[in-house]
Amino acid sequence: MSDEPSPGPLPQALPAELTARVPQLLEAMRSVGSGLELHSTLDRICETAAALTDARYAAIGVVDEDGRGLADFVFHGVDEATARRIGRLPDGHRGLLGALIRDPEPVRLADLTTDPRSCGFPEHHPPMRGFLGVPIRVQGEVFGNLYLTEKHGGEPFNDYDLNMVRVLATEAGIAIGNARLYEAAKQRERWIDGSVAVTTALLSGGDADDALEVVAEQARRLSGSAAGIVLLPADEGGLEIAAVAADQPSGALGTVVPPESKVVTELLDGQAVFMDDAAADPRMITGLACGYGPTMLLPLHSDGRVLGALVTPRARGERPFTETERTLAIQFASQAALALMMADAQRDRERLAVYEDRDRIARDLHDLVIQRLFATGMMLESAQRRSVVPEVRKGVGQAVDELDVTIQEIRTAIFALQQGPAEAPAGLRTRVLREINTAAVPLGFKPSHRFVGPVDALVGDLTGKNLIAALREALSNAFRHAGASRIAVVVDATATLPDGRKGVRLTVADDGVGIPEGGRRSGLKNLKRRAESLGGDSRHGPGLGEDGGGTTVVWEAPLE
């Protein structure tokens, strides 16, 4: 006998069918692992699994965070026209797909229509019999299920199909895990970039309303919502909508959510509120939530202070916000709140510097200019008395009268310069006059003005507030860009808007250089946006100068 050890049993040869399909399996695994974008990875897995098993249809049902239904459903083999006729995608709450979510184990059926777990197909759905379902796990957790139906030739799926799909599902889990990490990193990068854009806008020293628009627009874009809404504390309590970013113009600007709302109470306490269906949530006591589904309501909270709230609603029927999206949105809201606080502090410093400068100008006007004008007037009156020529006496008298008017206008400007914001009177007429008198100092002349109708009685607070902002913008544009020597302001509370509604119309006309071709129009856009938020409009045309030189800005809104 030989002392050599006897060899062990020889490995059995792989079945011929499996051996022939190994290269195909390896190619399928290579294909599944290429690429990092999540949705395209899911598409690729479906297509690869169908080719590997010779199946007509393939799909992946992505299980939602609660593990009770499907958050997404990616399919292969059904054309777009058929998919539109079928309508809504399966939600995984019932039927065979629901059973696989509750019990994520491989399932192979020769005829799924005879299985007691099946609940049938919706109208226009293509017929399916042979079925193979395998769970896809990512880092040990079930991500979803891979479904295959209708093997070409009508044959049932066999053991080889099941084994290869299992291997493919394992590789798919790795690929999906990588894609999810990549998606999460890209998503965080987008939210960080959005936070930087908001901080830059708030600290750039521009208009506060424009900065809030940036917050709303960035929140809408980053969260994939139908709208972005910023609310600030209202004077009478509750929260007032201060900025809205949406595809369609919104009339919600200025709407106040009352303090008795439970949502307002939670937000002002610094708590985030999440809703799966805002339109049906009993906490929403206003009509603002109509048409909205999943919604995030986030406090703008920083350093123990709640400055307001940020709302990002999606349309009804859209997918709910994921835990990651909620976390990133809360961080974004905190960053926006911090930027708002810094911007407020910056504006306070600038406002204090302006008030100090205004006090200095007022003192100089009173102590120097008025005294000199008064002395000049007395000299002219003395010269008038000594003159024997009637024409000279008349001309000097007119000059003295003009000096008296000028002194009165300067005193009005001094009064406007010395008034603080808390002293601003409530009447719209008085506020318009104050803006005109304030603008007269940098302009070097006082714009003319005219009121038509009972302005104070007809124009409501919200419209009046926006009209004053529009007037300030128009006068600022005339001072900075027009080089005008004459400006006329008209406030008409008896205007009729193009659609027949009663409204108020503000007209600011000048004889300056006009609007250059290709010049900046940010001020005009601001005016138009303000008017449209109230259901009105803004436009511009020829001015007061010769041959229509200069610019006329018309801003109008309906009466409240």
C-alpha positions in Angstrom: 0.0 0.0 0.0 1.2 3.5 -0.7 1.8 5.9 2.2 0.5 8.9 0.1 -2.7 10.3 1.5 -5.7 9.6 -0.6 -7.2 12.6 -2.4 -10.5 14.2 -1.2 -13.6 14.1 -3.2 -13.4 16.0 -6.5 -15.6 19.1 -6.8 -18.7 18.4 -8.7 -19.0 20.2 -12.0 -21.4 23.1 -12.2 -24.6 22.4 -14.1 -24.2 23.3 -17.8 -26.9 26.0 -17.7 -25.4 27.7 -14.7 -21.9 27.5 -16.2 -23.1 29.2 -19.4 -24.7 32.0 -17.4 -21.8 32.8 -15.1 -20.2 35.3 -17.5 -23.6 37.0 -17.9 -23.9 37.2 -14.1 -20.4 38.7 -13.8 -21.3 41.3 -16.5 -24.5 42.0 -14.7 -22.7 42.6 -11.4 -20.2 44.9 -13.1 -23.0 46.9 -14.8 -24.9 47.3 -11.5 -21.9 48.6 -9.7 -21.1 51.3 -12.2 -22.4 54.8 -11.4 -23.4 56.6 -8.3 -26.7 58.4 -8.9 -29.4 56.5 -7.0 -32.3 56.5 -9.4 -30.2 55.6 -12.4 -28.7 52.8 -10.3 -32.2 51.4 -9.6 -33.1 51.7 -13.3 -29.9 49.8 -14.2 -30.6 47.0 -11.6 -34.1 46.5 -13.1 -32.8 46.4 -16.6 -29.9 44.0 -15.7 -32.1 41.6 -13.7 -34.6 41.4 -16.6 -31.8 40.6 -19.0 -30.2 38.0 -16.6 -33.5 36.1 -16.1 -35.0 36.7 -19.6 -37.9 38.4 -17.9 -40.3 40.8 -19.7 -40.9 43.1 -16.7 -38.8 44.1 -13.7 -39.3 46.5 -10.8 -37.9 47.7 -7.5 -40.1 48.7 -4.7 -38.3 51.0 -2.2 -39.6 50.5 1.3 -40.5 53.7 3.2 -38.9 54.8 6.5 -41.8 53.3 8.5 -41.4 49.9 6.8 -45.1 49.7 6.0 -45.3 50.8 2.4 -43.4 51.9 -0.7 -41.7 55.3 -0.9 -40.7 54.7 -4.6 -41.4 52.3 -7.4 -39.0 51.9 -10.3 -40.0 49.7 -13.2 -38.7 48.3 -16.5 -40.6 46.9 -19.5 -43.8 49.0 -19.2 -43.8 51.8 -21.7 -44.7 55.4 -20.6 -48.1 55.4 -22.4 -49.2 52.2 -20.6 -47.9 53.6 -17.3 -49.9 56.7 -17.7 -53.1 54.7 -18.4 -52.5 52.5 -15.4 -52.2 55.7 -13.2 -51.0 55.7 -9.7 -48.0 53.5 -8.8 -48.5 50.8 -6.2 -48.1 51.9 -2.5 -47.3 48.4 -1.1 -50.0 48.6 1.6 -51.8 45.5 0.3 -51.5 42.5 -2.1 -48.4 40.5 -2.9 -46.1 43.5 -2.8 -47.4 44.4 0.7 -46.8 40.8 1.8 -43.2 40.9 0.6 -42.7 44.1 2.6 -44.0 42.4 5.8 -42.1 39.2 5.2 -39.0 40.0 3.1 -38.1 36.5 1.9 -37.6 35.2 -1.7 -40.9 34.3 -3.4 -41.2 32.3 -6.7 -44.6 31.7 -8.2 -45.6 29.9 -11.4 -48.9 32.0 -11.5 -49.2 34.9 -9.2 -52.9 35.4 -10.0 -53.7 32.2 -8.1 -51.8 33.2 -5.0 -54.1 34.2 -2.1 -52.0 37.2 -1.3 -52.6 38.7 -4.8 -55.3 41.4 -5.1 -55.4 41.6 -8.8 -54.2 44.3 -11.3 -55.6 47.8 -12.0 -57.2 48.6 -15.3 -54.9 48.7 -18.3 -52.2 46.7 -16.5 -50.4 44.2 -18.7 -51.1 40.5 -17.8 -48.5 38.9 -15.6 -48.2 35.3 -14.3 -44.7 34.0 -13.6 -43.3 35.9 -10.6 -39.9 36.1 -8.8 -39.4 38.4 -5.8 -36.1 38.9 -3.8 -35.4 41.4 -1.0 -32.5 43.8 -1.5 -30.6 44.6 1.8 -28.3 47.5 2.3 -26.0 47.1 5.3 -28.2 44.5 6.8 -31.5 46.5 6.5 -34.1 45.9 3.9 -34.0 48.6 1.3 -36.7 47.2 -0.9 -37.7 44.2 -3.1 -36.7 43.3 -6.7 -39.7 41.9 -8.6 -39.5 40.0 -12.0 -42.4 38.8 -14.0 -43.3 37.0 -17.3 -40.3 35.0 -18.4 -40.1 35.1 -22.2 -41.6 31.9 -23.7 -44.1 31.6 -20.8 -41.8 29.4 -18.8 -41.7 29.7 -15.0 -38.6 31.0 -13.2 -36.3 28.2 -12.1 -33.8 27.6 -9.3 -31.0 29.0 -11.4 -32.9 32.2 -11.9 -33.6 32.5 -8.2 -29.9 31.9 -7.2 -28.5 34.4 -9.7 -31.1 37.1 -8.7 -30.0 36.5 -5.1 -26.4 37.1 -6.1 -27.4 40.2 -8.1 -29.5 41.5 -5.2 -26.5 41.3 -2.9 -24.4 43.3 -5.4 -27.3 45.7 -5.9 -27.4 46.3 -2.1 -23.8 47.3 -2.2 -24.3 49.5 -5.2 -27.4 51.1 -3.7 -25.5 51.7 -0.4 -22.8 53.6 -2.3 -25.3 55.5 -4.3 -27.2 56.5 -1.1 -23.9 57.7 0.5 -23.2 59.8 -2.6 -26.7 61.2 -2.7 -26.5 62.1 1.0 -23.2 63.9 0.4 -24.5 65.8 -2.6 -27.7 66.7 -0.7 -25.7 68.1 2.3 -23.5 70.0 -0.1 -26.6 71.6 -1.8 -28.0 72.6 1.6 -24.7 74.1 2.7 -24.5 76.1 -0.5 -28.0 77.3 0.0 -27.1 78.4 3.6 -24.1 80.3 2.2 -26.3 82.0 -0.4 -28.8 83.0 2.3 -26.1 84.4 4.6 -24.5 86.3 1.8 -27.9 87.8 0.7 -28.8 88.8 4.3 -25.5 90.4 5.1 -25.1 92.2 1.7 -26.9 95.3 3.0 -29.6 95.1 0.5 -33.4 95.3 0.9 -34.6 93.2 3.8 -37.6 92.0 1.8 -35.3 90.8 -1.0 -33.2 88.9 1.6 -36.3 87.1 2.9 -37.3 86.2 -0.6 -33.8 84.6 -1.0 -34.5 82.5 2.2 -37.9 81.4 0.9 -36.6 80.6 -2.6 -33.6 78.6 -1.4 -35.8 76.6 1.1 -38.2 75.8 -1.7 -35.5 74.7 -4.1 -33.5 72.7 -1.7 -36.5 70.8 -0.2 -38.1 70.2 -3.5 -41.3 71.8 -2.3 -44.1 73.6 -4.1 -43.5 76.8 -2.1 -41.1 78.4 0.4 -42.8 80.7 2.9 -41.2 83.0 5.6 -43.3 84.2 8.5 -42.4 86.9 11.0 -44.1 87.8 14.3 -47.1 90.1 13.6 -47.8 93.3 15.7 -51.1 92.0 16.8 -49.8 88.5 17.7 -49.4 85.4 15.6 -47.2 85.1 12.5 -47.4 87.2 9.3 -46.4 85.9 5.9 -43.5 88.2 4.9 -42.1 86.4 1.9 -43.4 83.7 -0.6 -41.5 81.8 -3.3 -43.7 79.8 -5.6 -44.1 79.2 -9.3 -47.4 81.1 -9.4 -47.9 84.6 -7.8 -49.3 84.2 -4.4 -51.9 86.5 -2.7 -50.9 85.2 0.7 -48.3 87.9 1.4 -49.3 89.8 4.5 -51.7 87.2 5.8 -51.6 86.7 9.5 -51.9 83.3 11.1 -53.6 84.0 14.4 -51.9 83.4 17.8 -54.6 80.9 18.8 -53.3 78.4 16.2 -51.6 75.4 17.9 -49.0 75.4 15.1 -48.1 79.1 15.9 -47.7 78.2 19.6 -45.4 75.3 18.8 -43.3 77.3 16.4 -42.9 80.3 18.8 -41.8 77.8 21.4 -39.0 76.7 19.1 -40.5 73.4 18.1 -40.5 72.1 14.5 -43.8 70.8 13.1 -44.0 68.1 10.5 -47.2 67.1 8.7 -48.0 64.3 6.2 -51.1 66.1 4.8 -51.4 69.8 5.7 -54.7 70.2 4.0 -56.3 67.6 6.2 -54.5 68.4 9.5 -56.9 69.8 12.1 -54.1 72.1 13.5 -54.2 74.2 10.3 -57.1 76.6 11.1 -56.6 78.9 8.1 -57.2 78.2 4.4 -53.5 78.6 3.5 -52.9 74.8 3.7 -55.5 74.0 1.0 -53.8 71.9 -1.7 -50.7 71.1 0.2 -49.6 67.7 1.5 -46.3 66.9 3.3 -45.2 70.0 5.0 -42.3 71.1 7.2 -42.9 74.1 9.6 -39.6 75.1 11.1 -38.8 77.8 13.7 -36.2 80.4 12.8 -34.5 79.9 16.1 -31.1 81.1 17.2 -29.5 82.0 20.5 -32.7 81.4 22.5 -34.8 83.7 20.2 -37.5 82.7 17.7 -37.4 85.3 14.9 -40.1 83.7 12.8 -40.8 80.5 10.9 -40.0 78.8 7.6 -42.6 76.7 5.8 -41.9 74.3 2.9 -45.1 72.5 1.7 -45.3 69.9 -1.0 -48.4 69.3 -3.2 -50.9 66.7 -2.0 -50.0 63.1 -3.1 -46.2 63.8 -3.2 -43.8 61.8 -1.1 -43.3 62.8 2.5 -40.0 64.3 3.7 -37.4 61.9 4.8 -35.6 62.0 8.1 -32.5 63.3 6.4 -34.4 66.1 4.7 -36.0 67.1 8.0 -32.6 67.2 9.7 -31.0 69.3 6.9 -34.0 71.6 6.8 -33.8 72.3 10.6 -30.1 73.1 10.3 -30.8 75.4 7.3 -33.5 77.2 9.3 -31.1 77.7 12.2 -28.4 79.1 9.9 -31.0 81.4 8.3 -32.1 82.6 11.7 -28.5 83.3 12.7 -28.0 85.3 9.5 -31.2 87.2 10.2 -30.0 88.2 13.6 -26.6 89.3 12.2 -28.4 91.3 9.5 -30.7 93.0 12.0 -27.6 94.0 14.1 -25.9 95.3 11.0 -29.0 97.3 10.0 -29.3 98.7 13.5 -25.7 99.9 13.3 -26.3 101.4 9.9 -29.5 103.0 11.1 -27.8 104.5 14.1 -25.1 106.0 11.8 -27.8 107.4 9.5 -29.7 109.0 12.5 -26.5 110.5 13.7 -25.7 111.9 10.3 -29.3 113.2 9.9 -29.0 115.0 13.3 -25.8 116.7 12.1 -27.4 117.7 8.8 -30.4 119.1 10.6 -28.2 121.1 13.0 -26.2 122.5 10.0 -29.3 123.4 8.1 -30.8 125.2 11.1 -27.7 126.9 12.4 -26.0 127.8 9.1 -28.3 127.6 6.1 -31.5 129.1 7.6 -29.6 131.8 9.4 -27.8 132.8 6.2 -31.0 132.7 4.1 -32.8 134.8 6.8 -30.0 137.4 6.8 -30.0 137.5 3.0 -33.8 138.1 3.0 -33.4 141.0 5.4 -30.7 142.5 3.1 -33.0 142.2 0.1 -35.9 143.8 2.0 -33.6 146.7 2.9 -32.5 147.1 -0.7 -36.2 146.9 -1.8 -37.1 149.8 0.4 -34.3 152.0 -0.9 -35.0 151.2 -4.6 -37.0 153.8 -6.6 -37.4 151.6 -9.7 -40.7 149.7 -9.6 -39.4 146.7 -11.6 -36.5 146.3 -9.2 -38.8 146.6 -6.2 -41.1 143.9 -7.7 -38.3 141.6 -8.6 -36.6 141.9 -5.2 -40.0 141.3 -3.5 -40.5 138.0 -5.5 -37.0 136.9 -4.5 -37.8 137.6 -0.8 -41.0 135.5 -1.1 -39.0 132.7 -2.7 -36.6 132.8 0.2 -39.5 132.6 2.7 -40.8 129.5 0.9 -37.4 128.0 0.8 -36.9 128.6 4.6 -40.3 126.9 5.3 -39.3 123.9 3.1 -35.9 123.5 4.9 -37.7 123.6 8.2 -40.0 120.9 7.1 -37.0 118.9 6.0 -35.3 119.5 9.4 -38.5 118.2 11.1 -38.5 115.1 8.9 -34.8 114.5 9.6 -35.2 114.7 13.4 -38.2 112.4 13.6 -37.5 108.8 14.7 -39.3 105.7 13.4 -41.5 105.5 16.5 -42.8 109.0 15.8 -44.1 108.1 12.3 -47.7 109.1 12.0 -50.3 106.5 11.0 -52.0 108.5 8.2 -51.0 107.5 4.6 -51.1 111.1 3.5 -48.7 112.2 6.2 -46.3 109.3 5.5 -46.3 110.2 1.8 -45.4 113.8 2.7 -42.7 112.6 5.0 -41.1 110.5 2.3 -41.2 113.4 -0.1 -39.7 115.8 2.4 -37.0 113.3 3.3 -36.1 112.8 -0.4 -35.9 116.5 -0.9 -32.6 116.7 1.1 -30.5 114.5 -1.2 -32.4 115.6 -4.3 -31.7 119.3 -3.7 -35.4 120.2 -4.4 -38.8 119.1 -3.2 -40.9 117.0 -5.5 -44.4 118.3 -6.1 -47.3 116.2 -4.8 -51.0 115.8 -5.3 -53.6 113.6 -3.6 -56.9 112.4 -5.3 -59.7 111.1 -3.1 -59.8 110.3 0.7 -56.5 108.5 0.8 -56.4 107.8 4.5 -59.9 106.5 4.6 -59.8 104.2 1.5 -56.3 102.7 1.5 -55.8 99.8 4.0 -52.7 99.2 6.2 -51.1 96.5 4.1 -51.6 98.3 0.8 -50.5 101.6 2.4 -47.3 100.0 3.8 -46.4 98.6 0.3 -47.3 101.9 -1.4 -44.9 103.8 0.9 -42.1 101.2 0.2 -42.8 101.6 -3.6 -42.7 105.5 -3.3 -39.4 105.2 -1.4 -38.0 102.9 -4.1 -39.1 105.2 -6.9 -37.7 108.4 -5.3 -34.5 106.6 -4.6 -34.2 105.5 -8.2 -34.8 109.0 -9.4 -32.1 110.4 -7.1 -29.5 107.7 -7.8 -30.0 107.1 -11.5 -32.2 109.7 -13.2 -30.4 113.0 -12.6 -33.8 114.7 -12.4 -34.5 118.4 -11.8 -38.3 117.9 -11.4 -40.3 115.1 -9.9 -44.1 114.9 -9.5 -45.8 112.5 -7.1 -49.6 111.7 -7.4 -51.5 109.3 -5.1 -55.0 108.6 -6.5 -57.3 106.6 -4.2 -60.1 106.7 -6.8 -58.3 104.8 -9.5 -60.0 102.0 -11.5 -57.6 99.1 -12.3 -57.5 97.5 -15.7 -59.7 94.6 -14.5 -62.4 97.0 -13.2 -61.6 96.8 -9.5 -61.3 99.9 -7.4 -57.7 100.6 -6.5 -55.0 103.1 -5.5 -52.5 104.3 -8.0 -49.1 105.9 -7.2 -47.4 107.8 -10.0 -43.9 109.1 -9.8 -42.7 111.1 -12.9 -39.4 112.8 -13.5 -37.5 114.7 -16.2 -34.3 112.8 -15.9 -32.2 110.7 -18.3 -34.8 107.9 -18.5 -34.0 104.1 -18.3 -31.0 103.2 -20.4 -31.2 100.3 -22.7 -29.8 97.2 -21.0 -29.5 99.0 -17.7 -30.2 97.5 -14.3 -33.9 97.1 -13.5 -33.8 95.5 -10.0 -35.7 98.5 -8.6 -38.5 98.2 -11.1 -38.6 94.4 -10.5 -39.0 95.1 -6.7 -41.9 97.5 -7.5 -43.6 95.0 -9.7 -43.2 92.1 -7.2 -44.7 94.2 -4.4 -47.7 95.2 -6.6 -48.3 91.6 -7.8 -48.2 90.2 -4.3 -51.3 92.4 -3.6 -53.0 91.6 -6.9 -51.9 94.8 -8.7 -49.2 95.7 -11.2 -46.4 98.2 -11.9 -45.2 99.7 -15.1 -43.1 102.6 -16.5 -43.3 105.0 -19.4 -42.2 108.4 -20.7 -41.5 111.1 -18.2 -42.0 114.9 -17.7 -39.1 116.1 -19.8 -39.1 117.5 -23.3 -40.4 114.9 -25.9 -41.2 112.5 -23.0 -37.7 112.6 -21.5 -37.3 111.0 -18.1 -39.4 108.2 -16.6 -42.9 107.8 -15.2 -43.4 104.9 -12.8 -47.0 103.7 -12.1 -47.7 101.4 -9.2 -51.2 100.3 -8.4 -53.0 97.8 -6.2 -56.6 97.0 -5.3 -58.2 98.7 -2.3 -58.5 96.3 0.6 
